[in-house]
Amino acid sequence: MVIEGSREYKAAQELERALNDYGWNPKRFAESTRYYHRTLQQELMKTIVEIIRMVDSKDYGTDLRNQTSHELCKRIVDSGVLDEAHLLG
């Protein structure tokens, strides 16, 4: 799968730039998505689920800075709750 140069890669880079700003407010970002079209809210959730699955994977690089995120994602995946999520693809 070619990642670099894809529109998803470019969007992830834009998000990375925003996240790198010390003024980033995760709660305000989450609240802002409330104004998305309902279909786009669904698309965002599918994306978040894929991020959770990726961060849980064994080949996801971790160190002390992101170990807690990796462990949280592992607990979410291991719980089976994502298997029960029927997000239309």
C-alpha positions, 0 to 999 in steps of 0.5 A, a space after each residue: 500500500 502506497 502511503 506517502 503522497 496519498 490524500 490521507 497521508 497529507 491530511 495526517 501531516 496537517 493534523 500532525 502540524 496542528 497537534 504539535 502546537 502547544 495550544 492544541 485542545 483535544 476537547 475543543 477539537 472533539 467538540 468541533 467535530 459535532 458540526 460535521 455532516 453525520 456521514 463525515 462523523 461516521 467516517 471520522 469514527 471509522 478512522 479513529 477505530 483504525 487508529 486504535 487497531 494500528 496503535 495496538 499492533 505489535 509492530 507499532 513503535 513504542 517508548 515512554 512517550 506513547 506506551 500508555 496510548 499503546 496499552 489503552 488501545 490494546 485494552 480496547 481491542 482486547 475487550 472486543 468492543 470494536 468487533 461489535 461496532 458495525 460502522 458501515 464501510 
